């Protein structure tokens, strides 16, 4: 007779194997999305304003430079950028992973009534992109998060105008499956095992 603890152990082993396989599948999926976006970027001659990278820490990072997205010191999205966002997001809608929108600036201070510092500017830019995805592109809000980092997460030294332009960006990050997701599925399995034993 199969005991409850034996069943839970077997299900846990199954879950770990399934999760490992899904992790590999997620990596493959990220690579496929990256390839599609890279092809789109090349086809539309956007190499100077859109770049992609898969990182171990974050997942798929799609960087959109300020030159494409906004006027200097502003957070209103350019019309041309809206088309690019629409096309890129169409490639992400079917993927179940969470998506983070991150705003970044260079280290040149800003001090306007609307944006007292780079914190406010980067946050407003990330928020405006997030709202555009939800309100205009019907992207699921529960899959999104939004944050502004000011000048504090540069990807190039802020020592030349060219490098500062690289740092002024919005990143769309397709996240890897995280620990919360793993806990969610572990709890689902525990409930399923309990239901089977109770029958």
Secondary structure, 3 states (H helix, E strand, C coil): CCCHHHHHHHHHHHHHHHHHHHHHHHHHHHHHHHHHHHHHHHHCCCCCCEEEEEECCCEEEEEEEHHHHCCCCCCCCCHHHHHHHHHHHHCCCCCCCCEEEEEECCCCCCCCCCCCCHHHHHHHHHHHHHHHHHHCCCCCHHHEEEEECCCCCCCCCCCCHHHHHHHCEEEEEEECCCHHHHHHHHHHHHHHHHHHHHC
